[in-house]
Amino acid sequence: RGTTIGQIGHMIKEGNPALAKDIDGDKLVSSVFWRGQHLVLAVCPVLYHRLAAGGEGKTRLVLNHLCTRWQTSRMPSVCFRCAKIGHIGPSCPFRQDASKARCTRCAAFGHERQACPAQAGPGAVRKCANCLDFNASNPDVRVHRKVDHECTDGACESLAAFARRQWT
């Protein structure tokens, strides 16, 4: 933790010269975040295809002199600043506009999840901003998406639809 994108790119290039050959070190990694104990990297397509050519889970990636396993993340990232799918807070297009802050727990504008007045509890109201937006933008659809869950819920239909578009 606390390592910059540039430092991780340098570690990949240093520990994996064959994989990172002919790729600019500054372009190896475009974003970094933690999902629990797992480091999640968005790497350049050339590096990804070289890793994938060896087989997922078979090709090892050396980071900071440690041989690590890797796998393709099937769970799309959700921004904790605007609640939209596909990016994270540091790269959020609305990071300078406080009025665009949207809670991933209750879908209300004006606050982020950490400041949610409806904190998780037995009576907490949970609403998915992405499913609400889908239903509002597609009023003619016969079956609307359920909204009684948080944006980060693994059973979210909007997350599943985004993942299908992303990985197929």
Buried (B, 14 or more C-beta within 10 A) or exposed (E): EEEEBEEBBBBBBBBBEEBBEEBEBEEBBEBBBEEEEEBBBBBBEBBBEBBEEEEEEEBBBBBEEEEEEBEEBEEBBBBBBBBBBEBBBEBBEBBEEEEBBBBBBBBBEEBBBEEBEBEEEEEEEBBBBBBBBBBEEEEEEEEBBEBEBBBBBEEBBBBEBBBEEEEE
